[in-house]
Amino acid sequence: MGCCSSASSAAQSSKREWKPLEDRSCTDIPWLLLFILFCVGMGFICGFSIATGAAARLVSGYDSYGNICGQKNAKLEAIPNSGMDHTHRKYVFFLDPCNLDLINRKIKSIALCVTACPRQELKTLSDVQKFAEMNGSALCSYNLKPSEYTTSSKASVLCPKLPVPASAPIPFFHRCAPVNISCYAKFAEALITFVSDNSVLHRLISGVMTSKEIILGLCLLSLVLSMILMVIIRYISRVLVWILTILVILGSLGGTGVLWWLYAKQRRSPKETVIPEQLQIAEDNLRALLIYAISATVFTAILFLIMLVMRKRVALTIALFHVAGKVFIHLPLLVFQPFWTFFALVLFWAYWIMTLLFLGTAGSAVQNEQGFVEFRVSGPLQYMWWFHAVGLIWISEFILACQQMTVAGAVVTYYFTRDKRNLPFTPILASVNRLIRYHLGTVAKGSFIITLVKIPRMILMYMHSQLKGKENACARCVLKSCICCLWCLEKCLNYLNQNAYTATAINSTNFCTSAKDAFVILVENALRVAAINTVGDFMLFLGKVLIVCSTGLAGIMLLNYQQDYTVWVLPLIIVCLFAFLVAHCFLSIYEMVVDVLFLCFAIDTKYNDGSPGREFYMDKVLMEFVENSRKAMKEAGKGGVADARELKPMASGASSA
């Protein structure tokens, strides 16, 4: 892995000049080995399912007697109709394809291997017989000859359910699937309860198909708007923050004033004209208005106090957003990070789903209650499903954590490089190189901790869905409370992990040390963290809303001129969801950069004070913020470096490197 030995400077004196990014050592190697072993286990599951013939059964399909379609099969003991030669029968046909078992995730129907799928609807057994004679594809059981389709008394059981829907083979999987999706309409009622007949569903689908060019264009528009917004935020961050602050203040004052005005108006209104039956209602309304007005007043007062305390800290948020814009100018490849992460996730999910399908057809042939063949895994190997499910969560979180570490490493390199002309040619690739050589173990450990929290939450959610309507109110409340607490814990750990990766990128410490140091700095600078997260997140949320609204408005204007269909609600929903997803991906990277810059700024003010030999690494905008803070403190008669006192970064950050 290109690992070097632990840095000998781990015990350096605190008086020694601190230099970030100099010491590099491998972190959390045991966790890297554990993750590699886990991935080997995932590969073993895939290899086992393929070696046991699951791949052939999945791709080619098999009938209800254990025969794989498209090849010659071996005889299975005590199972009739097994061991048949299906070399020319390459497709799986279900006698009743619409009979779905959603609980066991399978089709409750006899499956046969046939030569061709019926491309047109067959309404009678005579049609089925003619199809078999013309195409050589027998759609009834192997025990029934085509000449007996219309004369045998067993034809109603051994032949497909009439009418036989028109079907076509699924690409690569050789299953005959009905062309008309209304076959499965009764199982989609929970999803589309507003559809009383197929006409609405058909109009919705036709609207999507007719407007596919417009949908694609609007999706590209949302992508362009997201990139433009990331550039604009850098230049209007100061104005935008204060506009939002003023709007919040005016909104709270206006709402409180309106409530008191309504209360005074109701109190002065004559009660003699009110009939006795409505007098009690009027008094209740008056009391409610008083409670609302008092609550709004208390809220406004608290809001004013918070803004008064945090008004100077808002300036740091503005400065960090401004510097984040510069980061994207020097590191343009940051913009494409969501694409690479999404691509990696899609590849892994495709592999995971394919292996899951392999597992569904793996194992030994077993005869079920109906006398048909199913393939089941017995013994300890039957628990491979759980291992595979944990792998989905852990490796997905690992990929997301790699993105966080890559972004943190690139931004840290940018921040702690005094002369930006000396930046690496591609800081992103340099960060990826450091991640692979030194910090994969740290990423594996951090993602595993998230997995430990996410698995119990998902189990509780599954239990809640299965017991819905059966459990009592107390049990339902306990389940929901546990799910909520685990969700909050997961979000907190995600945020802490992100800052721990930043600390690791700076000091090359292991995960626990980095997490502890990051937690200390976040707690000791809680007000600044709150300002950055509240003001910054609200700004980015408004940016997401702006992109969705702009894309939706453009969609309404374009779709309104389309006369080929009448229902364009579904295309508009698709466009808005995609726009929000794109905006979230891009602006989340922006938010990540701001969080990394804040931690770098905190460490910078800890180890440097601007004096000769201890110059700041920070940008001029942040330098101006520090100087303004110093002047404000001196004018108040307190002197000293305000930010060096208020910001208390990692006390052991350098010494533990």
Secondary structure, 3 states (H helix, E strand, C coil): CCCCCCCHHHHCCCCCCCCCCCCCCCCCHHHHHHHHHHHHHHHHHHHHHHHCCHHHHHHHCECCCCCECCCECCCCCCCCCCCCECCCCCEEEECCCCCEECCCCEECCCEEEECCCCCCCECCHHHHHHHHHHHCCCCCCCCCCHHHCCCCCCHHHHCCCCCECCEEECCCCCEEEECCHHHHHHHCCCCCCCCCCHHHHHHHHHHHHHCHHHHHHHHHHHHHHHHHHHHHHHHHHHHHHHHHHHHHHHHHHHHHHHHHHHHHHHHHCCCCCCCHHHHHHHHHHHHHHHHHHHHHHHHHHHHHHHHHHHHHHHHHHHHHHHHHHHHHHHCHHHHHHHHHHHHHHHHHHHHHHHHHHHHHCCCEEEECCCCCEEEECCHHHHHHHHHHHHHHHHHHHHHHHHHHHHHHHHHHHHHCCCCHHHCCCCHHHHHHHHHHHHHHHHHHHHHHHHHHHHHHHHHHHHHHHHCCCCCCHHHHHHHHHHHHHHHHHHHHHHHHHHHHHHHHHHHCCCHHHHHHHHHHHHHHCHHHHHHHHHHHHHHHHHHHHHHHHHHHHHHHHHHCCCCCCCCCHHHHHHHHHHHHHHHHHHHHHHHHHHHHHHHHHHHHHHHCCCCCCCCCCCCHHHHHHHHHHHHHHHHCCCCCCHHHHHCCCCCCCCCCC
